Amino acid sequence: MKDLGLKLTALALACVLWFYVSAPRREHVRERIFSAPLALVSIPRDFVITTDIPESVDVRLRGRNSDLRALSSQTLEVAVNLDWIQPGEVEITLRPQAINVDPNIEVVSIEPNKFRFRVEQIRQRAVPIRPFLAGDVPDGYRVGDPVVEPALALISGPGSYILKVTEVTTDRIIMTGRTETFVANAAVVSDSPLVRVVSPLTTQVTVPVLAEIGPEPPPTATDTSTTTGTTTR
C-alpha cells in the first residue's frame, strides 16, 4: 500500500508537470496586426531625404495569444540601415527579418513592404538677409532703408532647394509706434523646413525712422501783393 501511494503521488506530480509544460502548446494560435514605427538609421551626414516616407507600417503576426499580448507597437520598431544610399531615387523592400520578434512568432506580412523616396546631397550657399519689418510708423514719420550687419547668411540644405532660395529673413521687427531710428538684434530664419541657417543665427538691423518734411506753406497776403506789384512794374 505504501508503494502504491508513492506511485499515485508521482503520477499526480507528473500530470501536473505535463499540464504546465504543455499549456503553451494548447493555446490558440491567432493573427494580429500591429502598427510598427519605421526608423531610417545610419543616413550619411551629407545626405538628406527630400520626399515623404511612411511613419509606420502594418505588421501582421501569427502566434500564441500570450506571446502576442506581450508585444506592443513600441517594441516592434522597424529599423532600416541606410549607410549604403547614394543621391537619387531609392527603393526599400522590408523583409520579415527586419522585425525583431520571438522565434515562436511568425511575421505573416508587412504593409507597405516597399516604398520609394528621394535622396539629395547637402549643399551650402550665401544669400542676403532681408529684415522683416512688421507694422507701420505713426503719421508724420517714414522708414528709411534698413542696414543689416552682417548682411549675408550661410544656408545649408538639399541642392535643389538651395538653388531656389534667393534670401532669408529676420524674425519680425515691430515698427508700430516707432518715432526714431533704432537698432534691433533679430534671429535669422529660413522659410523652408529642409533649409537651415548655418550662420549667423542673429543679425543686427539698424532701422532709420525719420520725420517727414511737409509741403511748403502757401504764400501770405503780403507776399501776394508784393509779387503782384513787382509784376505790374
Backbone as CSV, one residue per row, in Angstrom:
resi,resn,N_x,N_y,N_z,CA_x,CA_y,CA_z,C_x,C_y,C_z
1,MET,0.821,-1.212,0.000,0.000,0.000,0.000,0.849,1.253,0.000
2,LYS,1.968,1.159,0.776,2.849,2.320,0.834,3.409,2.616,-0.535
3,ASP,3.827,1.581,-1.273,4.383,1.787,-2.616,3.322,2.316,-3.567
4,LEU,2.100,1.852,-3.399,1.004,2.328,-4.247,0.757,3.821,-4.053
5,GLY,0.805,4.261,-2.785,0.611,5.689,-2.506,1.690,6.544,-3.146
6,LEU,2.960,6.079,-3.042,4.054,6.822,-3.665,3.889,6.890,-5.179
7,LYS,3.431,5.753,-5.732,3.252,5.734,-7.187,2.148,6.691,-7.626
8,LEU,1.073,6.735,-6.845,-0.019,7.654,-7.190,0.417,9.112,-7.067
9,THR,1.215,9.376,-6.005,1.720,10.751,-5.829,2.624,11.148,-6.990
10,ALA,3.513,10.246,-7.387,4.418,10.514,-8.504,3.642,10.734,-9.791
11,LEU,2.577,9.920,-9.975,1.758,10.073,-11.179,1.054,11.423,-11.202
12,ALA,0.570,11.834,-10.024,-0.118,13.125,-9.933,0.842,14.265,-10.246
13,LEU,2.040,14.198,-9.686,3.032,15.245,-9.964,3.404,15.275,-11.438
14,ALA,3.521,14.094,-12.048,3.854,14.030,-13.470,2.757,14.664,-14.316
15,CYS,1.508,14.414,-13.919,0.388,15.003,-14.657,0.386,16.532,-14.554
16,VAL,0.646,17.035,-13.327,0.701,18.489,-13.132,1.824,19.102,-13.962
17,LEU,2.986,18.459,-13.957,4.131,18.959,-14.711,3.840,18.958,-16.210
18,TRP,3.225,17.840,-16.650,2.884,17.773,-18.083,1.892,18.861,-18.471
19,PHE,0.911,19.076,-17.601,-0.103,20.088,-17.878,0.537,21.473,-17.970
20,TYR,1.490,21.748,-17.066,2.152,23.056,-17.039,3.029,23.251,-18.279
21,VAL,3.810,22.212,-18.609,4.735,22.333,-19.743,3.991,22.416,-21.069
22,SER,2.906,21.685,-21.181,2.187,21.628,-22.457,1.162,22.740,-22.616
23,ALA,0.990,23.551,-21.565,-0.029,24.604,-21.638,0.163,25.535,-22.834
24,PRO,1.393,26.035,-23.085,1.564,26.918,-24.237,1.177,26.261,-25.556
25,ARG,1.427,24.962,-25.675,1.112,24.273,-26.922,-0.389,24.181,-27.152
26,ARG,-1.146,24.204,-26.055,-2.588,24.086,-26.175,-3.251,25.425,-26.439
27,GLU,-2.474,26.521,-26.366,-3.047,27.843,-26.624,-3.457,27.969,-28.081
28,HIS,-4.511,28.763,-28.311,-4.949,29.026,-29.672,-3.917,29.907,-30.388
29,VAL,-3.663,29.596,-31.646,-2.779,30.411,-32.473,-3.645,31.433,-33.213
30,ARG,-3.287,32.695,-33.103,-4.066,33.772,-33.715,-3.156,34.683,-34.530
31,GLU,-3.802,35.541,-35.308,-3.084,36.573,-36.055,-3.537,37.943,-35.550
32,ARG,-2.593,38.866,-35.518,-2.902,40.207,-35.052,-2.058,41.214,-35.821
33,ILE,-2.626,42.378,-36.108,-1.918,43.431,-36.856,-1.437,44.501,-35.876
34,PHE,-0.168,44.847,-35.973,0.437,45.906,-35.162,0.888,47.046,-36.080
35,SER,0.776,48.259,-35.593,1.351,49.414,-36.290,2.758,49.632,-35.737
36,ALA,3.758,49.345,-36.565,5.152,49.412,-36.115,5.821,50.664,-36.672
37,PRO,6.413,51.500,-35.811,7.098,52.704,-36.305,8.287,52.349,-37.183
38,LEU,8.484,53.164,-38.223,9.583,52.952,-39.164,10.721,53.913,-38.822
39,ALA,11.928,53.386,-38.672,13.091,54.202,-38.314,14.183,53.996,-39.358
40,LEU,14.561,55.090,-40.042,15.659,55.039,-41.005,16.925,55.489,-40.279
41,VAL,17.918,54.623,-40.205,19.112,54.897,-39.400,20.361,54.873,-40.270
42,SER,21.432,55.475,-39.717,22.760,55.491,-40.343,22.765,56.198,-41.699
43,ILE,21.944,57.253,-41.834,21.981,58.046,-43.066,23.267,58.874,-43.069
44,PRO,24.061,58.839,-44.151,25.287,59.647,-44.204,25.004,61.116,-43.904
45,ARG,25.901,61.780,-43.204,25.666,63.140,-42.717,25.467,64.147,-43.836
46,ASP,26.067,63.913,-45.012,25.946,64.889,-46.099,24.802,64.562,-47.049
47,PHE,23.893,63.646,-46.661,22.718,63.321,-47.457,21.463,63.656,-46.670
48,VAL,20.359,63.907,-47.401,19.086,64.200,-46.755,17.965,63.647,-47.627
49,ILE,16.895,63.148,-46.972,15.714,62.654,-47.675,14.773,63.822,-47.923
50,THR,14.352,64.011,-49.177,13.564,65.197,-49.532,12.114,64.887,-49.885
51,THR,11.690,63.638,-49.814,10.297,63.289,-50.077,9.711,62.572,-48.865
52,ASP,8.386,62.484,-48.831,7.710,61.882,-47.684,7.960,60.377,-47.620
53,ILE,8.055,59.866,-46.408,8.177,58.429,-46.179,7.151,58.040,-45.112
54,PRO,6.718,56.762,-45.099,5.739,56.351,-44.074,6.323,56.475,-42.672
55,GLU,5.495,56.918,-41.742,5.925,56.969,-40.341,5.853,55.591,-39.692
56,SER,4.985,54.724,-40.218,4.833,53.386,-39.650,4.358,52.425,-40.730
57,VAL,4.460,51.139,-40.439,3.952,50.093,-41.331,3.083,49.149,-40.515
58,ASP,2.155,48.469,-41.192,1.292,47.487,-40.527,1.933,46.114,-40.630
59,VAL,2.166,45.484,-39.480,2.812,44.180,-39.429,1.795,43.150,-38.928
60,ARG,1.528,42.126,-39.733,0.623,41.044,-39.335,1.459,39.892,-38.768
61,LEU,1.181,39.535,-37.512,1.933,38.486,-36.830,1.016,37.318,-36.471
62,ARG,1.587,36.127,-36.461,0.853,34.931,-36.065,1.582,34.269,-34.902
63,GLY,0.848,33.929,-33.848,1.469,33.277,-32.702,0.455,32.993,-31.621
64,ARG,0.931,32.484,-30.495,0.059,32.188,-29.364,-0.437,33.478,-28.724
65,ASN,-1.604,33.392,-28.118,-2.208,34.575,-27.508,-1.263,35.254,-26.522
66,SER,-0.661,34.464,-25.656,0.194,35.042,-24.611,1.389,35.756,-25.222
67,ASP,1.956,35.193,-26.288,3.110,35.832,-26.937,2.703,37.131,-27.616
68,LEU,1.543,37.120,-28.277,1.089,38.329,-28.963,0.729,39.428,-27.975
69,ARG,0.156,39.040,-26.826,-0.206,40.052,-25.825,1.021,40.729,-25.236
70,ALA,2.148,40.058,-25.255,3.370,40.630,-24.689,4.003,41.674,-25.612
71,LEU,3.501,41.771,-26.845,4.087,42.715,-27.803,3.372,44.057,-27.747
72,SER,4.048,45.096,-28.235,3.445,46.422,-28.382,4.079,47.090,-29.596
73,SER,3.426,48.152,-30.069,3.962,48.855,-31.236,5.365,49.391,-30.975
74,GLN,5.632,49.816,-29.727,6.940,50.386,-29.410,8.054,49.354,-29.524
75,THR,7.758,48.087,-29.189,8.802,47.058,-29.242,8.991,46.498,-30.635
76,LEU,8.147,46.920,-31.578,8.219,46.384,-32.938,8.802,47.388,-33.925
77,GLU,9.571,48.345,-33.460,10.150,49.342,-34.360,10.935,48.671,-35.487
78,VAL,10.676,49.126,-36.718,11.344,48.567,-37.891,12.511,49.484,-38.250
79,ALA,13.729,49.052,-37.981,14.923,49.849,-38.257,15.500,49.454,-39.614
80,VAL,15.712,50.461,-40.481,16.271,50.221,-41.813,17.610,50.935,-41.908
81,ASN,18.658,50.198,-42.142,20.009,50.761,-42.243,20.208,51.375,-43.626
82,LEU,20.570,52.677,-43.664,20.733,53.376,-44.937,22.159,53.879,-45.140
83,ASP,23.145,53.201,-44.562,24.520,53.675,-44.729,25.051,53.452,-46.144
84,TRP,24.280,52.803,-46.995,24.713,52.472,-48.356,24.139,53.400,-49.416
85,ILE,23.235,54.293,-49.042,22.495,55.055,-50.055,23.376,56.061,-50.787
86,GLN,22.937,56.428,-52.000,23.559,57.440,-52.824,22.474,58.404,-53.291
87,PRO,22.840,59.624,-53.717,21.822,60.578,-54.184,20.998,60.004,-55.328
88,GLY,19.701,60.309,-55.330,18.795,59.830,-56.359,17.584,59.155,-55.768
89,GLU,16.851,58.404,-56.599,15.674,57.676,-56.158,16.095,56.366,-55.486
90,VAL,15.527,56.105,-54.310,15.862,54.905,-53.544,14.578,54.111,-53.284
91,GLU,14.645,52.801,-53.484,13.513,51.930,-53.163,13.919,50.953,-52.065
92,ILE,13.080,50.861,-51.045,13.341,49.978,-49.901,12.312,48.847,-49.893
93,THR,12.783,47.628,-49.714,11.902,46.477,-49.531,12.068,45.951,-48.111
94,LEU,10.974,45.900,-47.379,11.002,45.414,-45.999,10.749,43.917,-45.984
95,ARG,11.641,43.168,-45.356,11.518,41.717,-45.273,11.205,41.316,-43.829
96,PRO,10.639,40.122,-43.630,10.278,39.688,-42.262,11.439,39.745,-41.284
97,GLN,12.679,39.562,-41.781,13.838,39.583,-40.887,14.036,40.951,-40.231
98,ALA,13.411,41.990,-40.819,13.553,43.333,-40.246,12.746,43.493,-38.961
99,ILE,11.837,42.562,-38.685,11.004,42.641,-37.488,11.623,41.770,-36.402
100,ASN,11.965,42.382,-35.292,12.611,41.665,-34.190,11.550,41.085,-33.252
101,VAL,11.208,39.801,-33.484,10.205,39.149,-32.645,10.729,37.790,-32.169
102,ASP,10.022,37.219,-31.210,10.363,35.896,-30.677,10.293,34.847,-31.792
103,PRO,11.176,33.846,-31.779,11.151,32.806,-32.816,9.814,32.076,-32.917
104,ASN,9.027,32.068,-31.829,7.733,31.399,-31.861,6.661,32.216,-32.582
105,ILE,6.994,33.456,-32.959,6.040,34.332,-33.636,6.436,34.437,-35.106
106,GLU,5.464,34.283,-35.973,5.711,34.342,-37.419,5.270,35.696,-37.968
107,VAL,6.136,36.315,-38.784,5.770,37.547,-39.478,5.048,37.145,-40.759
108,VAL,3.754,37.386,-40.803,2.944,36.971,-41.951,3.086,37.950,-43.108
109,SER,2.994,39.260,-42.810,3.088,40.262,-43.872,3.446,41.614,-43.294
110,ILE,3.971,42.476,-44.177,4.280,43.868,-43.836,3.635,44.738,-44.907
111,GLU,2.884,45.758,-44.485,2.185,46.616,-45.448,2.359,48.091,-45.086
112,PRO,2.927,48.926,-45.948,3.515,48.533,-47.229,4.881,47.887,-47.015
113,ASN,5.231,46.973,-47.882,6.543,46.337,-47.742,7.578,46.970,-48.664
114,LYS,7.115,47.925,-49.496,8.035,48.682,-50.354,7.663,50.153,-50.315
115,PHE,8.643,51.011,-50.358,8.397,52.448,-50.501,9.610,53.101,-51.137
116,ARG,9.349,54.219,-51.790,10.398,54.945,-52.517,10.548,56.343,-51.942
117,PHE,11.746,56.884,-52.030,11.990,58.258,-51.613,13.202,58.800,-52.367
118,ARG,13.382,60.101,-52.278,14.490,60.746,-52.983,15.535,61.219,-51.985
119,VAL,16.787,61.017,-52.344,17.919,61.431,-51.515,18.721,62.480,-52.273
120,GLU,19.080,63.573,-51.589,19.912,64.611,-52.202,21.113,64.908,-51.312
121,GLN,22.156,65.413,-51.949,23.344,65.809,-51.197,23.143,67.204,-50.634
122,ILE,23.659,67.435,-49.441,23.523,68.733,-48.797,24.560,69.709,-49.368
123,ARG,24.088,70.904,-49.708,24.951,71.967,-50.230,24.854,73.191,-49.331
124,GLN,25.799,74.128,-49.536,25.780,75.384,-48.788,25.891,76.561,-49.755
125,ARG,25.346,77.697,-49.323,25.342,78.891,-50.171,25.114,80.118,-49.307
126,ALA,25.666,81.259,-49.728,25.460,82.530,-49.022,24.380,83.330,-49.741
127,VAL,23.415,83.844,-48.969,22.311,84.637,-49.534,22.095,85.872,-48.670
128,PRO,21.479,86.920,-49.240,21.221,88.137,-48.453,20.203,87.893,-47.334
129,ILE,20.316,88.728,-46.292,19.357,88.721,-45.188,18.433,89.922,-45.355
130,ARG,17.138,89.672,-45.428,16.167,90.762,-45.559,15.454,90.964,-44.225
131,PRO,15.502,92.192,-43.683,14.787,92.433,-42.423,13.277,92.386,-42.639
132,PHE,12.578,91.747,-41.727,11.131,91.627,-41.805,10.529,92.692,-40.899
133,LEU,10.114,93.819,-41.501,9.536,94.930,-40.749,8.027,94.761,-40.713
134,ALA,7.465,94.713,-39.514,6.033,94.481,-39.346,5.373,95.685,-38.689
135,GLY,4.254,96.139,-39.246,3.544,97.284,-38.695,3.953,98.578,-39.355
136,ASP,3.271,99.663,-38.983,3.506,100.981,-39.585,3.896,101.995,-38.512
137,VAL,4.775,102.915,-38.918,5.138,104.023,-38.018,3.986,105.019,-37.995
138,PRO,3.926,105.894,-36.979,2.825,106.866,-36.906,2.857,107.837,-38.087
139,ASP,1.694,108.502,-38.311,1.627,109.537,-39.345,2.659,110.614,-39.060
140,GLY,3.276,111.100,-40.125,4.296,112.136,-39.972,5.709,111.572,-39.918
141,TYR,5.835,110.245,-39.994,7.155,109.611,-39.977,7.254,108.630,-41.146
142,ARG,8.465,108.378,-41.552,8.695,107.404,-42.618,9.907,106.543,-42.257
143,VAL,9.981,105.391,-42.899,11.057,104.440,-42.625,12.089,104.514,-43.748
144,GLY,13.357,104.694,-43.369,14.433,104.695,-44.353,14.876,103.283,-44.689
145,ASP,15.962,103.170,-45.417,16.487,101.858,-45.798,17.238,101.228,-44.624
146,PRO,16.788,100.049,-44.155,17.471,99.399,-43.031,18.884,98.962,-43.428
147,VAL,19.772,98.948,-42.451,21.138,98.463,-42.642,21.303,97.183,-41.833
148,VAL,21.702,96.095,-42.493,21.833,94.791,-41.845,23.310,94.439,-41.725
149,GLU,23.731,94.037,-40.538,25.138,93.686,-40.297,25.234,92.463,-39.383
150,PRO,25.735,91.314,-39.884,26.153,91.066,-41.270,24.962,90.962,-42.212
151,ALA,25.242,91.210,-43.492,24.174,91.282,-44.480,23.930,89.961,-45.203
152,LEU,24.855,88.998,-45.062,24.718,87.708,-45.741,24.634,86.579,-44.719
153,ALA,23.913,85.517,-45.099,23.795,84.335,-44.243,24.230,83.104,-45.037
154,LEU,24.894,82.186,-44.352,25.267,80.909,-44.959,24.163,79.917,-44.647
155,ILE,23.582,79.326,-45.704,22.495,78.372,-45.525,22.932,76.992,-46.011
156,SER,22.241,75.969,-45.518,22.582,74.591,-45.852,21.300,73.810,-46.104
157,GLY,21.331,72.931,-47.131,20.148,72.131,-47.429,20.331,71.347,-48.708
158,PRO,19.291,70.628,-49.143,19.377,69.868,-50.390,19.708,70.776,-51.567
159,GLY,20.524,70.266,-52.498,20.971,71.084,-53.616,19.845,71.745,-54.384
160,SER,18.770,71.007,-54.697,17.673,71.574,-55.484,16.942,72.671,-54.722
161,TYR,16.889,72.579,-53.395,16.238,73.598,-52.585,17.114,74.843,-52.465
162,ILE,18.406,74.624,-52.252,19.337,75.742,-52.075,19.332,76.663,-53.288
163,LEU,19.257,76.091,-54.486,19.287,76.896,-55.708,18.073,77.811,-55.828
164,LYS,16.962,77.441,-55.179,15.741,78.240,-55.272,15.678,79.348,-54.227
165,VAL,16.528,79.291,-53.213,16.489,80.289,-52.141,17.277,81.523,-52.563
166,THR,16.620,82.669,-52.637,17.283,83.917,-53.020,17.600,84.806,-51.823
167,GLU,16.928,84.537,-50.681,17.165,85.331,-49.482,16.596,84.604,-48.273
168,VAL,17.048,85.017,-47.107,16.414,84.614,-45.852,15.975,85.880,-45.140
169,THR,15.174,85.737,-44.112,14.644,86.910,-43.428,14.983,86.869,-41.943
170,THR,14.698,87.977,-41.300,14.811,88.027,-39.844,13.447,87.721,-39.241
171,ASP,13.439,87.484,-37.943,12.158,87.472,-37.233,11.518,88.856,-37.349
172,ARG,10.266,88.961,-36.972,9.572,90.249,-37.065,10.272,91.334,-36.266
173,ILE,10.379,92.472,-36.878,10.840,93.679,-36.182,9.647,94.633,-36.160
174,ILE,9.094,94.887,-34.994,7.849,95.659,-34.868,8.135,97.144,-35.079
175,MET,7.384,97.723,-36.025,7.558,99.143,-36.339,6.468,100.011,-35.714
176,THR,5.407,99.418,-35.228,4.283,100.174,-34.688,4.734,101.079,-33.543
177,GLY,4.424,102.391,-33.655,4.741,103.356,-32.607,6.159,103.890,-32.655
178,ARG,6.989,103.452,-33.609,8.380,103.923,-33.663,8.418,105.353,-34.217
179,THR,9.192,106.211,-33.541,9.315,107.601,-33.984,10.772,108.046,-34.114
180,GLU,11.696,107.124,-33.932,13.104,107.469,-34.085,13.897,106.240,-34.510
181,THR,15.079,106.491,-35.054,15.945,105.412,-35.516,16.296,104.478,-34.352
182,PHE,16.331,103.167,-34.619,16.645,102.210,-33.552,17.434,101.039,-34.123
183,VAL,18.048,100.278,-33.220,18.845,99.100,-33.590,18.202,97.878,-32.930
184,ALA,18.031,96.805,-33.709,17.418,95.576,-33.191,18.292,94.384,-33.544
185,ASN,18.447,93.479,-32.589,19.096,92.190,-32.854,18.002,91.172,-33.127
186,ALA,18.011,90.582,-34.320,16.932,89.696,-34.737,17.493,88.357,-35.206
187,ALA,16.743,87.291,-34.935,17.129,85.955,-35.397,16.974,85.868,-36.908
188,VAL,17.858,85.100,-37.533,17.800,84.872,-38.974,17.114,83.529,-39.194
189,VAL,16.077,83.502,-40.029,15.267,82.294,-40.177,15.101,81.941,-41.650
190,SER,14.805,80.653,-41.881,14.538,80.142,-43.221,13.087,79.707,-43.310
191,ASP,12.447,79.972,-44.446,11.052,79.582,-44.631,10.911,78.100,-44.947
192,SER,11.968,77.463,-45.443,11.889,76.058,-45.845,12.318,75.150,-44.701
193,PRO,11.537,74.103,-44.385,11.923,73.190,-43.301,13.180,72.383,-43.616
194,LEU,13.559,72.275,-44.906,14.738,71.499,-45.281,15.980,72.371,-45.465
195,VAL,15.815,73.679,-45.338,16.954,74.603,-45.457,17.171,75.259,-44.104
196,ARG,18.378,75.144,-43.580,18.660,75.738,-42.275,19.724,76.819,-42.403
197,VAL,19.673,77.754,-41.472,20.670,78.824,-41.423,21.850,78.325,-40.606
198,VAL,23.046,78.338,-41.230,24.260,77.899,-40.541,24.823,79.039,-39.703
199,SER,24.968,80.203,-40.323,25.471,81.390,-39.624,25.198,82.630,-40.477
200,PRO,25.003,83.792,-39.853,24.849,83.975,-38.408,23.433,83.593,-37.985
201,LEU,23.290,83.232,-36.728,21.963,82.898,-36.222,21.180,84.152,-35.846
202,THR,21.894,85.253,-35.577,21.256,86.554,-35.345,22.019,87.608,-36.114
203,THR,21.350,88.707,-36.429,21.984,89.821,-37.121,21.500,91.129,-36.506
204,GLN,22.287,92.178,-36.711,21.939,93.494,-36.162,21.342,94.350,-37.274
205,VAL,20.161,94.888,-37.016,19.449,95.685,-38.014,19.269,97.105,-37.480
206,THR,19.780,98.084,-38.233,19.569,99.491,-37.907,18.463,100.010,-38.801
207,VAL,17.364,100.484,-38.196,16.189,100.930,-38.961,16.025,102.441,-38.780
208,PRO,16.274,103.226,-39.837,16.066,104.677,-39.728,14.573,105.021,-39.712
209,VAL,14.156,105.799,-38.731,12.788,106.324,-38.683,12.912,107.844,-38.683
210,LEU,12.415,108.496,-39.718,12.633,109.929,-39.934,11.312,110.681,-39.940
211,ALA,11.353,111.923,-39.446,10.168,112.778,-39.516,10.001,113.257,-40.948
212,GLU,8.757,113.204,-41.438,8.502,113.654,-42.802,8.562,115.173,-42.870
213,ILE,9.031,115.719,-43.994,9.043,117.164,-44.236,7.777,117.498,-45.001
214,GLY,6.933,118.358,-44.417,5.640,118.648,-45.034,5.773,119.586,-46.222
215,PRO,4.658,119.880,-46.930,4.686,120.795,-48.091,4.949,122.232,-47.643
216,GLU,5.501,123.091,-48.552,5.750,124.493,-48.225,4.434,125.207,-47.968
217,PRO,4.378,126.076,-46.955,3.117,126.783,-46.665,2.740,127.713,-47.815
218,PRO,1.440,127.978,-48.029,1.010,128.884,-49.121,1.472,130.308,-48.829
219,PRO,1.705,131.106,-49.865,2.155,132.495,-49.653,1.110,133.313,-48.906
220,THR,1.579,134.293,-48.080,0.669,135.153,-47.312,0.152,136.260,-48.210
221,ALA,-0.804,137.011,-47.685,-1.384,138.123,-48.449,-0.324,139.145,-48.797
222,THR,0.602,139.452,-47.865,1.674,140.421,-48.109,2.565,139.949,-49.252
223,ASP,2.893,138.654,-49.220,3.739,138.102,-50.282,3.050,138.219,-51.624
224,THR,1.714,138.044,-51.632,0.962,138.080,-52.886,0.957,139.474,-53.466
225,SER,0.737,140.492,-52.605,0.691,141.884,-53.098,2.054,142.314,-53.583
226,THR,3.086,141.912,-52.885,4.434,142.296,-53.299,4.771,141.708,-54.663
227,THR,4.375,140.457,-54.814,4.656,139.780,-56.065,3.912,140.439,-57.196
228,THR,2.613,140.800,-56.908,1.774,141.422,-57.914,2.334,142.774,-58.308
229,GLY,2.742,143.554,-57.292,3.288,144.854,-57.579,4.546,144.780,-58.404
230,THR,5.388,143.835,-58.131,6.617,143.698,-58.905,6.320,143.348,-60.346
231,THR,5.277,142.536,-60.516,4.914,142.101,-61.856,4.389,143.281,-62.638
232,THR,3.585,144.199,-61.978,2.984,145.360,-62.652,4.066,146.278,-63.175
233,ARG,5.107,146.495,-62.391,6.160,147.362,-62.872,6.806,146.797,-64.113
